[in-house]
């Protein structure tokens, strides 16, 4: 009987991780589907305005109380917001103009190994043999993806622009994720997210004003508003809260393995919603990327358990 609450805690943890992953995967489908309707800046701006309005009632009071905690660290906080909110998602939406949702989601899953590589290079954190081998396998999978499995593409460097934008966004997200360590421990997560979103929205105002003055803004209709509400509330607030609960219950490694199923859900959603087809290079590259990341994660977990025995 004592084991039942633990089992229930674990099951709900996996369900929360699955919920976050399924909703997040839809973001790549929206990025591809709205590529011709809204510019990347518009899509990112409206997404985060909606997210800020959605999270403010739950985090506004603690945000105001916690602001003194970032005194002396405003430069780092602003840089985090510009990287993780202003630029990262805008680059994803830019990628949606020239590559498909499946490729975007597959490239996004390389974030853990990129984080490990950056931590090794700049923070001098050691990489385990599992991480090194997993990184090599995942990077080879990326090469297969961006080259579409054709050697001549590699020789003349004819990559799809969207793949390059997506790779750049992965590096930005990795830097942003590592910088999250700068969050004061006493600053509540929801309040800190609200702060980053608010600063990130301010960072999107100048390019939005520039677009309004040069080419004008795109009109919004019912279907566009529905998509914006999905990514603004679902992919930005609901998924974040579900992910936080998942990590509390099952830990980062187990939750990360669920996260690696994003390409599966994104490809299924893209097939049904956008009519995209899955190619053989995508299947091979995706298997290499996900396999490399799972090997690195599970290998480290196994090594840690052996040390504890």
Secondary structure as GFF3:
##gff-version 3
##sequence-region A 1 309
A	DSSP	alpha_helix	2	33	.	.	.	ID=ss1
A	DSSP	alpha_helix	40	66	.	.	.	ID=ss2
A	DSSP	three_ten_helix	67	70	.	.	.	ID=ss3
A	DSSP	alpha_helix	74	81	.	.	.	ID=ss4
A	DSSP	pi_helix	82	87	.	.	.	ID=ss5
A	DSSP	alpha_helix	88	95	.	.	.	ID=ss6
A	DSSP	alpha_helix	101	108	.	.	.	ID=ss7
A	DSSP	alpha_helix	111	122	.	.	.	ID=ss8
A	DSSP	alpha_helix	129	146	.	.	.	ID=ss9
A	DSSP	alpha_helix	151	156	.	.	.	ID=ss10
A	DSSP	alpha_helix	161	179	.	.	.	ID=ss11
A	DSSP	three_ten_helix	180	182	.	.	.	ID=ss12
A	DSSP	alpha_helix	189	214	.	.	.	ID=ss13
A	DSSP	alpha_helix	222	229	.	.	.	ID=ss14
A	DSSP	pi_helix	230	238	.	.	.	ID=ss15
A	DSSP	alpha_helix	239	259	.	.	.	ID=ss16
A	DSSP	alpha_helix	262	273	.	.	.	ID=ss17
A	DSSP	alpha_helix	280	308	.	.	.	ID=ss18
###
